[in-house]
Amino acid sequence: MRITDRVEVVGNVQKSEKVKEKATVEKAEDVASKDQVTVSERAKEIGRLQLEVSKLPEVRTDRVEEVKNAINAGTYEVKGSAVAGKLLEEAIIDSLI
C-alpha cells in the first residue's frame, strides 16, 4: 500500500456543493424579497412638472396670431441684432449639449 498526502473524498464534496447551491438560492430569494425603490420628493416634483409641460401646446397660437396681424398690418419690425443674438445663443447652447 502506498501512502500519499492526497485525500480523496468524493461523496462529501458533492454534498457540500449542493448545500452551497441551496444556501445561495435562499440568499437570492431573501434579497429579492427585500428589494425596494424610493423616489425622492425632488424626483416626484420633476415628474409632475414634466407631465404639466407635456400638456402644453408646442405652438403658441396666440403669439402666432399676433405676429400674423402685425405682418399683415405692416407694423411688424425685426431687429437684426436681436435675431443674431438669438441665433448665437442657440448655437452656443447646442454646442454645449
C-alpha positions as CSV (number, residue, x, y, z in Angstrom):
1,M,0.0,0.0,0.0
2,R,1.2,3.4,-0.9
3,I,0.6,6.4,1.4
4,T,0.4,9.9,0.0
5,D,-0.7,13.3,1.1
6,R,-3.8,13.3,-1.2
7,V,-7.1,12.7,0.3
8,E,-10.0,11.7,-2.0
9,V,-13.4,12.3,-0.5
10,V,-15.8,12.5,-3.4
11,G,-19.1,11.9,-1.6
12,N,-18.8,14.7,0.9
13,V,-17.6,17.3,-1.6
14,Q,-20.6,16.8,-3.8
15,K,-22.9,17.1,-0.8
16,S,-21.3,20.3,0.3
17,E,-21.6,21.8,-3.2
18,K,-25.4,21.1,-3.1
19,V,-25.7,22.7,0.3
20,K,-23.8,25.8,-1.0
21,E,-26.1,26.0,-4.0
22,K,-29.2,25.8,-1.8
23,A,-27.8,28.5,0.5
24,T,-27.1,30.7,-2.5
25,V,-30.6,30.3,-3.8
26,E,-32.1,31.1,-0.4
27,K,-30.0,34.2,-0.1
28,A,-31.1,35.4,-3.5
29,E,-34.7,34.9,-2.6
30,D,-34.2,36.9,0.6
31,V,-32.6,39.7,-1.3
32,A,-35.3,39.7,-3.9
33,S,-38.0,40.0,-1.3
34,K,-36.2,42.9,0.3
35,D,-35.6,45.0,-2.9
36,Q,-37.4,48.3,-2.9
37,V,-37.3,51.7,-4.6
38,T,-37.8,55.0,-3.0
39,V,-38.3,58.2,-5.1
40,S,-37.2,61.5,-3.6
41,E,-39.6,64.4,-3.3
42,R,-37.5,66.3,-5.9
43,A,-37.9,63.4,-8.4
44,K,-41.6,63.4,-7.8
45,E,-41.7,67.1,-8.5
46,I,-39.7,66.7,-11.7
47,G,-42.1,64.0,-12.8
48,R,-45.1,66.2,-12.1
49,L,-43.6,69.2,-13.9
50,Q,-42.7,67.0,-16.9
51,L,-46.3,65.9,-17.1
52,E,-47.6,69.5,-17.0
53,V,-45.1,70.6,-19.7
54,S,-46.2,67.7,-21.9
55,K,-49.8,69.1,-21.8
56,L,-48.7,72.5,-23.1
57,P,-49.2,73.2,-26.8
58,E,-46.0,73.2,-28.8
59,V,-47.2,76.3,-30.8
60,R,-48.3,79.4,-29.0
61,T,-51.3,80.2,-31.3
62,D,-52.0,83.5,-29.5
63,R,-48.4,84.7,-30.3
64,V,-48.6,83.4,-33.9
65,E,-51.9,85.3,-34.5
66,E,-50.4,88.5,-33.0
67,V,-47.3,88.3,-35.3
68,K,-49.5,87.5,-38.4
69,N,-51.7,90.5,-37.7
70,A,-48.7,92.8,-37.3
71,I,-47.2,91.5,-40.6
72,N,-50.4,92.0,-42.4
73,A,-50.8,95.5,-40.9
74,G,-47.2,96.3,-41.9
75,T,-46.3,97.1,-38.3
76,Y,-44.0,94.1,-37.6
77,E,-40.4,95.2,-37.2
78,V,-37.5,92.8,-37.0
79,K,-34.4,93.9,-35.2
80,G,-31.4,92.3,-36.8
81,S,-29.3,92.4,-33.7
82,A,-32.0,90.5,-31.7
83,V,-32.2,87.8,-34.4
84,A,-28.4,87.5,-34.5
85,G,-28.2,87.3,-30.7
86,K,-30.8,84.5,-30.6
87,L,-29.0,82.6,-33.3
88,L,-25.7,82.8,-31.5
89,E,-27.3,81.9,-28.2
90,E,-28.9,78.8,-29.7
91,A,-25.6,77.8,-31.4
92,I,-23.7,78.1,-28.1
93,I,-26.3,76.0,-26.3
94,D,-26.3,73.4,-29.0
95,S,-22.5,73.1,-28.9
96,L,-22.6,72.6,-25.1
97,I,-25.2,69.9,-25.4
